[in-house]
Amino acid sequence: MPHRVWAVILVSLGVLIFAMARHIATWKTLAWAKFYAQHPGAAEKNPLSKHAGSDRSIRLGTFMWRLVGVGVALNGFIRF
């Protein structure tokens, strides 16, 4: 594929990730909270498991996914 097509795909994917960051973070942290509720032995081995599903975890995950979205979009802009 030409570089411009890859660039458009990467920019649009980056924008999509940035826009959906809060939802992605919420889905992921709630999935981990459910996992730790079903597997208490795993929760004992991971001291951070008590934060899974918390608002702080969602905010941190949102920030991380927004950084990922910006990185992907910038990669697309570099390819233009």
N, CA, C and O of each residue as an XYZ file, in Angstrom:
320
protein
N       0.844     -1.188      0.000
C       0.000      0.000      0.000
C       0.881      1.241      0.000
O       1.975      1.238      0.565
N       0.402      2.284     -0.629
C       1.170      3.542     -0.603
C       1.238      4.126      0.814
O       0.398      3.850      1.670
N       2.257      4.929      1.015
C       2.462      5.522      2.348
C       1.301      6.410      2.772
O       0.990      6.490      3.960
N       0.664      7.068      1.832
C      -0.458      7.952      2.192
C      -1.645      7.163      2.732
O      -2.346      7.624      3.633
N      -1.866      5.985      2.184
C      -2.968      5.154      2.684
C      -2.674      4.709      4.110
O      -3.546      4.770      4.978
N      -1.443      4.262      4.350
C      -1.047      3.892      5.719
C      -1.172      5.088      6.653
O      -1.618      4.951      7.792
N      -0.782      6.248      6.173
C      -0.848      7.447      7.008
C      -2.290      7.755      7.404
O      -2.567      8.054      8.566
N      -3.201      7.683      6.447
C      -4.613      7.964      6.735
C      -5.159      6.928      7.718
O      -5.885      7.274      8.651
N      -4.809      5.662      7.509
C      -5.273      4.612      8.422
C      -4.749      4.857      9.833
O      -5.503      4.752     10.800
N      -3.457      5.185      9.958
C      -2.879      5.411     11.282
C      -3.460      6.637     11.964
O      -3.735      6.608     13.164
N      -3.650      7.711     11.212
C      -4.222      8.926     11.813
C      -5.642      8.649     12.288
O      -6.007      9.026     13.402
N      -6.447      7.992     11.455
C      -7.828      7.721     11.863
C      -7.884      6.729     13.031
O      -8.729      6.867     13.915
N      -6.992      5.733     13.042
C      -6.940      4.807     14.171
C      -6.530      5.537     15.453
O      -7.095      5.289     16.518
N      -5.554      6.431     15.349
C      -5.129      7.210     16.511
C      -6.242      8.083     17.063
O      -6.423      8.178     18.277
N      -6.987      8.722     16.166
C      -8.118      9.561     16.594
C      -9.190      8.698     17.256
O      -9.769      9.090     18.269
N      -9.452      7.527     16.682
C     -10.440      6.615     17.264
C     -10.020      6.158     18.659
O     -10.837      6.149     19.579
N      -8.762      5.782     18.821
C      -8.267      5.354     20.140
C      -8.370      6.505     21.133
O      -8.797      6.311     22.271
N      -7.980      7.702     20.703
C      -8.057      8.868     21.588
C      -9.500      9.120     22.016
O      -9.768      9.386     23.188
N     -10.426      9.035     21.064
C     -11.831      9.311     21.365
C     -12.446      8.241     22.263
O     -13.308      8.544     23.088
N     -12.012      7.001     22.110
C     -12.582      5.896     22.877
C     -11.766      5.565     24.125
O     -12.015      4.540     24.759
N     -10.817      6.389     24.485
C      -9.898      6.082     25.586
C     -10.625      5.797     26.894
O     -10.285      4.844     27.595
N     -11.602      6.595     27.223
C     -12.331      6.405     28.491
C     -13.071      5.064     28.487
O     -13.082      4.355     29.493
N     -13.684      4.723     27.362
C     -14.409      3.455     27.269
C     -13.454      2.269     27.336
O     -13.732      1.285     28.021
N     -12.337      2.358     26.634
C     -11.354      1.274     26.650
C     -10.836      1.058     28.073
O     -10.749     -0.077     28.543
N     -10.493      2.148     28.748
C      -9.972      2.050     30.109
C     -11.019      1.465     31.060
O     -10.691      0.659     31.930
N     -12.264      1.870     30.891
C     -13.332      1.355     31.750
C     -13.538     -0.138     31.519
O     -13.643     -0.908     32.474
N     -13.596     -0.548     30.248
C     -13.770     -1.971     29.941
C     -12.630     -2.793     30.534
O     -12.851     -3.849     31.128
N     -11.416     -2.293     30.364
C     -10.251     -3.066     30.815
C     -10.206     -3.170     32.347
O      -9.979     -4.256     32.879
N     -10.413     -2.085     33.041
C     -10.312     -2.133     34.502
C     -11.463     -2.934     35.113
O     -11.276     -3.612     36.123
N     -12.645     -2.859     34.512
C     -13.760     -3.659     35.035
C     -13.541     -5.150     34.762
O     -13.935     -5.995     35.565
N     -12.917     -5.466     33.635
C     -12.594     -6.868     33.346
C     -11.591     -7.402     34.364
O     -11.721     -8.530     34.839
N     -10.587     -6.584     34.698
C      -9.605     -7.022     35.702
C     -10.254     -7.141     37.073
O      -9.934     -8.065     37.821
N     -11.158     -6.227     37.422
C     -11.843     -6.305     38.718
C     -12.667     -7.587     38.795
O     -12.692     -8.251     39.831
N     -13.340     -7.932     37.704
C     -14.121     -9.176     37.669
C     -13.201    -10.395     37.797
O     -13.520    -11.349     38.507
N     -12.064    -10.356     37.105
C     -11.108    -11.461     37.183
C     -10.620    -11.655     38.617
O     -10.599    -12.777     39.124
N     -10.227    -10.560     39.266
C      -9.716    -10.670     40.635
C     -10.801    -11.101     41.619
O     -10.504    -11.756     42.618
N     -12.057    -10.739     41.345
C     -13.151    -11.191     42.212
C     -13.353    -12.700     42.071
O     -13.693    -13.379     43.040
N     -13.143    -13.217     40.869
C     -13.328    -14.652     40.636
C     -12.110    -15.477     41.029
O     -12.230    -16.679     41.267
N     -10.939    -14.849     41.100
C      -9.700    -15.560     41.409
C      -8.983    -14.873     42.582
O      -8.028    -14.128     42.364
N      -9.423    -15.110     43.794
C      -8.822    -14.423     44.945
C      -7.346    -14.758     45.142
O      -6.601    -13.945     45.690
N      -6.916    -15.929     44.710
C      -5.502    -16.285     44.839
C      -4.618    -15.373     44.009
O      -3.518    -15.018     44.432
N      -5.095    -14.991     42.825
C      -4.338    -14.071     41.969
C      -4.298    -12.679     42.585
O      -3.304    -11.964     42.460
N      -5.373    -12.306     43.244
C      -5.420    -10.990     43.886
C      -4.428    -10.896     45.032
O      -3.876     -9.827     45.291
N      -4.198    -12.006     45.722
C      -3.241    -11.991     46.833
C      -1.815    -11.787     46.340
O      -0.995    -11.188     47.036
N      -1.516    -12.283     45.143
C      -0.158    -12.175     44.608
C       0.116    -10.808     43.986
O       1.276    -10.427     43.832
N      -0.925    -10.069     43.629
C      -0.753     -8.766     42.999
C      -1.267     -7.674     43.932
O      -2.478     -7.533     44.105
N      -0.365     -6.899     44.536
C      -0.810     -5.868     45.483
C      -1.616     -4.740     44.819
O      -2.347     -4.023     45.502
N      -1.489     -4.579     43.498
C      -2.236     -3.521     42.807
C      -3.649     -3.941     42.452
O      -4.424     -3.128     41.950
N      -3.999     -5.197     42.704
C      -5.320     -5.694     42.322
C      -6.442     -4.964     43.057
O      -7.564     -4.893     42.555
N      -6.154     -4.424     44.233
C      -7.211     -3.739     44.975
C      -7.657     -2.452     44.273
O      -8.729     -1.925     44.571
N      -6.842     -1.944     43.342
C      -7.201     -0.725     42.619
C      -8.002     -1.007     41.356
O      -8.542     -0.079     40.753
N      -8.090     -2.275     40.941
C      -8.814     -2.615     39.715
C     -10.282     -2.231     39.861
O     -10.928     -2.599     40.842
N     -10.799     -1.505     38.902
C     -12.189     -1.067     38.927
C     -12.408      0.267     39.602
O     -13.525      0.784     39.592
N     -11.362      0.843     40.193
C     -11.525      2.124     40.879
C     -11.518      3.278     39.876
O     -11.075      3.137     38.737
N     -12.018      4.410     40.333
C     -12.048      5.597     39.476
C     -10.629      6.047     39.122
O     -10.371      6.510     38.011
N      -9.729      5.905     40.071
C      -8.333      6.274     39.812
C      -7.733      5.403     38.711
O      -7.001      5.899     37.854
N      -8.038      4.119     38.734
C      -7.553      3.198     37.712
C      -8.114      3.580     36.340
O      -7.405      3.518     35.335
N      -9.381      3.973     36.304
C     -10.003      4.378     35.038
C      -9.349      5.655     34.516
O      -9.071      5.765     33.322
N      -9.103      6.618     35.401
C      -8.454      7.871     34.965
C      -7.052      7.628     34.448
O      -6.658      8.191     33.427
N      -6.291      6.789     35.150
C      -4.935      6.475     34.717
C      -4.948      5.729     33.382
O      -4.139      6.012     32.498
N      -5.866      4.781     33.243
C      -5.995      4.055     31.983
C      -6.408      4.964     30.840
O      -5.926      4.811     29.718
N      -7.298      5.909     31.118
C      -7.716      6.871     30.100
C      -6.525      7.695     29.630
O      -6.346      7.908     28.431
N      -5.719      8.154     30.564
C      -4.527      8.925     30.210
C      -3.584      8.098     29.340
O      -3.057      8.584     28.339
N      -3.379      6.844     29.735
C      -2.476      5.966     28.984
C      -3.006      5.731     27.575
O      -2.243      5.816     26.612
N      -4.297      5.436     27.433
C      -4.856      5.172     26.105
C      -4.862      6.426     25.248
O      -4.719      6.331     24.029
N      -5.024      7.600     25.850
C      -4.937      8.841     25.064
C      -3.515      9.048     24.549
O      -3.320      9.498     23.420
N      -2.526      8.721     25.375
C      -1.141      8.799     24.898
C      -0.904      7.835     23.737
O      -0.215      8.172     22.774
N      -1.472      6.646     23.831
C      -1.341      5.675     22.740
C      -1.990      6.227     21.471
O      -1.414      6.126     20.388
N      -3.168      6.802     21.595
C      -3.855      7.384     20.440
C      -3.064      8.500     19.800
O      -2.967      8.572     18.575
N      -2.500      9.370     20.612
C      -1.673     10.465     20.085
C      -0.440      9.902     19.389
O      -0.058     10.380     18.321
N       0.180      8.895     19.982
C       1.364      8.289     19.377
C       1.057      7.664     18.026
O       1.827      7.824     17.078
N      -0.044      6.965     17.930
C      -0.426      6.339     16.656
C      -0.738      7.413     15.613
O      -0.321      7.306     14.460
N      -1.471      8.444     16.022
C      -1.799      9.523     15.080
C      -0.540     10.264     14.624
O      -0.414     10.595     13.445
N       0.381     10.523     15.534
C       1.622     11.196     15.148
C       2.440     10.332     14.201
O       3.073     10.856     13.284
N       2.438      9.041     14.400
C       3.114      8.137     13.481
C       2.509      8.277     12.085
O       3.233      8.286     11.089
N       1.175      8.386     12.014
C       0.524      8.592     10.729
C       0.899      9.924     10.100
O       1.126      9.998      8.892
N       0.966     10.996     10.921
C       1.340     12.301     10.376
C       2.773     12.294      9.865
O       3.077     12.965      8.879
N       3.651     11.554     10.513
C       5.044     11.470     10.063
C       5.118     10.801      8.696
O       5.975     11.147      7.882
N       4.226      9.845      8.438
C       4.233      9.132      7.153
C       3.700      9.954      5.992
O       3.912      9.584      4.837
N       3.005     11.074      6.266
C       2.487     11.914      5.175
C       3.605     12.506      4.367
O       3.355     13.238      3.410
